[in-house]
Amino acid sequence: MSLDALFQPLHLGALTLPNRVIMAPLTRARATPGNVPTALMAEYYAQRADCGLIISEATAVDPLGMGWYRVPGLWTSEMVEGWAHVTSAVHAAGGRIFAQLWHMGRLVLPDYIGGAQPLGPTPLPGEGQTFAPPSLDYDGGFLPMKPYVVPREMTHADISQAVEAYGGGAANALRAGFDGVEIHAANGYLIDQFLQSNANHRTDAYGGDLPGRTRLLREIMAAVTAVAGPDRVGIRISPTSARKGMGDENPDALADAVASLAQEFGLAYIHLIEPIASGFMERPENPVISRIRAIFRGVVIQNGSFDGPSADACIAAGQADAVSFGRPYIANPDLVTRMRGALPLAAADMDYAYVGDARGYNDYPTWRAAPSQ
Ligand SMILES: Cc1cc2nc3c(=O)[nH]c(=O)nc-3n(C[C@H](O)[C@H](O)[C@H](O)COP(=O)(O)O)c2cc1C
């Protein structure tokens, strides 16, 4: 199978991508404990530079929105400098990279923010638990887990600060040499918490009906596009996902509203997590991809449990313009080559997905370099 559609070039905003294979954002927790990107990360991203576009791992724009050990940030000059090494390495390898801008909202544990209560639209906790920061005698193994806590309802001043942090994050991303930014509005983090009806019970201008629940996103889009220009801005959404206790009373209407906003601002792309098969999340009963396509004229990237042939079929059918791959990129730095040649994919060691250093991160061999193949 030649996968002709997947390997066609694509105009995405200000960029021309050589193929339609997108590296999905993957949190791998290899920054320093102070959230500064490392040389290891530069090597890891450069190894994957032959895809059409790399979307970086989620990158915190505000210390109050950072709740994960050793994830990178984008709010200090040291972080910008660390990222500049990453973007230089990717560009030197011929690639393109966007920064995924992140605020975790209610999914931040107090342990990460000096014991303070995390911020959210409404005093309702996320469902489940997450990694707590390690104790001083940490030996590098698995991190302790703690349940999410009830967040403090954000005031208008808190909301303005978060919007400013997104604008500042976008400015720092450009300073660091990123080709653009992706607004992370998926997976139950801050923006998604405002968007989805079961997490947002506000009665002010930031809650209630769809214009209310999308207001934070509108303000963030305005701040980010003012800095980067709409042709260097994308958005990631998961309106049908129930992960971390999320849920919306009408995902179709939510998808329409977000697609209309993205169209209004002229964003470069919408990146939709909506699996074709079970895995990272279940396939929704009523997929929204075709609704988004009907409203949004920019590039649509679909994500979720794809392989080469299914991605090619999706693009050939006009369902999406490009497909992103997450888990396959963990163990296959040369995913493009492997899919092009219909070569087998290596399996990831998920024990090292979120912890560790070089092992299970940038030590996966390419096909030709792999032993006994
Ligand atoms: C280890 C790991 C880290 C992830 N980190 C992020 C992230 O930082 N930001 C994000 O939007 N999604 C993140 N995701 C979700 C992936 O981008 C993707 O949506 C998911 O893996 C499904 O796609 P796949 O079937 O191609 O793996 C992560 C997933 C995994 C497995």
The ligand as an SDF file (V2000), in Angstrom:
LIG
                    3D

 31 33  0  0  0  0  0  0  0  0999 V2000
    2.6960    9.3380   27.2530 C   0  0  0  0  0  0  0  0  0  0  0  0
    1.5920   10.2320   26.7580 C   0  0  0  0  0  0  0  0  0  0  0  0
    1.6880   11.5990   26.9450 C   0  0  0  0  0  0  0  0  0  0  0  0
    0.7030   12.4590   26.4310 C   0  0  0  0  0  0  0  0  0  0  0  0
    0.8520   13.8160   26.5870 N   0  0  0  0  0  0  0  0  0  0  0  0
   -0.0320   14.6740   25.9980 C   0  0  0  0  0  0  0  0  0  0  0  0
    0.1860   16.0760   26.0400 C   0  0  0  0  0  0  0  0  0  0  0  0
    1.1820   16.5730   26.5930 O   0  0  0  0  0  0  0  0  0  0  0  0
   -0.7400   16.8710   25.4570 N   0  0  0  0  0  0  0  0  0  0  0  0
   -1.8500   16.3610   24.8030 C   0  0  0  0  0  0  0  0  0  0  0  0
   -2.6660   17.1170   24.2670 O   0  0  0  0  0  0  0  0  0  0  0  0
   -2.0520   15.0210   24.7250 N   0  0  0  0  0  0  0  0  0  0  0  0
   -1.1600   14.1760   25.2840 C   0  0  0  0  0  0  0  0  0  0  0  0
   -1.3360   12.8210   25.1610 N   0  0  0  0  0  0  0  0  0  0  0  0
   -2.3800   12.3190   24.2580 C   0  0  0  0  0  0  0  0  0  0  0  0
   -1.7880   12.0390   22.8690 C   0  0  0  0  0  0  0  0  0  0  0  0
   -1.3690   13.2450   22.2360 O   0  0  0  0  0  0  0  0  0  0  0  0
   -2.8070   11.3510   21.9500 C   0  0  0  0  0  0  0  0  0  0  0  0
   -3.9780   12.1390   21.8990 O   0  0  0  0  0  0  0  0  0  0  0  0
   -3.1660    9.9540   22.4410 C   0  0  0  0  0  0  0  0  0  0  0  0
   -1.9970    9.1980   22.7340 O   0  0  0  0  0  0  0  0  0  0  0  0
   -3.9870    9.2030   21.3830 C   0  0  0  0  0  0  0  0  0  0  0  0
   -3.2770    9.1420   20.1520 O   0  0  0  0  0  0  0  0  0  0  0  0
   -2.5100    7.7770   19.7110 P   0  0  0  0  0  0  0  0  0  0  0  0
   -3.5750    6.7240   19.6260 O   0  0  0  0  0  0  0  0  0  0  0  0
   -1.8830    8.0820   18.3790 O   0  0  0  0  0  0  0  0  0  0  0  0
   -1.5180    7.4670   20.7750 O   0  0  0  0  0  0  0  0  0  0  0  0
   -0.4030   11.9320   25.7130 C   0  0  0  0  0  0  0  0  0  0  0  0
   -0.5090   10.5520   25.5620 C   0  0  0  0  0  0  0  0  0  0  0  0
    0.4600    9.7030   26.0630 C   0  0  0  0  0  0  0  0  0  0  0  0
    0.3340    8.2130   25.8360 C   0  0  0  0  0  0  0  0  0  0  0  0
  1  2  1  0
  2  3  1  0
  2 30  2  0
  3  4  2  0
  4  5  1  0
  4 28  1  0
  5  6  2  0
  6  7  1  0
  6 13  1  0
  7  8  2  0
  7  9  1  0
  9 10  1  0
 10 11  2  0
 10 12  1  0
 12 13  2  0
 13 14  1  0
 14 15  1  0
 14 28  1  0
 15 16  1  0
 16 17  1  0
 16 18  1  0
 18 19  1  0
 18 20  1  0
 20 21  1  0
 20 22  1  0
 22 23  1  0
 23 24  1  0
 24 25  2  0
 24 26  1  0
 24 27  1  0
 28 29  2  0
 29 30  1  0
 30 31  1  0
M  END
$$$$
